[in-house]
Amino acid sequence: MPHKIKAGRRHKIAQQKHRVTNWTAYNESPRRRGDLTVWISEDVQCLWSALRRR
């Protein structure tokens, strides 16, 4: 039983506190959690590209 030695100190996953009714939004939220939106103004956007190589 070596896997039970540190069972008291292991991280436990909490049980859900409420029932999920909107599964579409629930499944979409992990995907959007890593979403990073950056807004760049038009005048900066024209300076963004590098010069063409020769």
HUSULDA-V388300 format. One line per field, one symbol per residue. burial: 1 if it has 24 or more other C-alpha atoms within 12 Angstrom, else 0. A space follows every 50 residues. Layout:
burial: ???
This chain:
burial: 00000000000000000000000000000000000000000000000000 0000
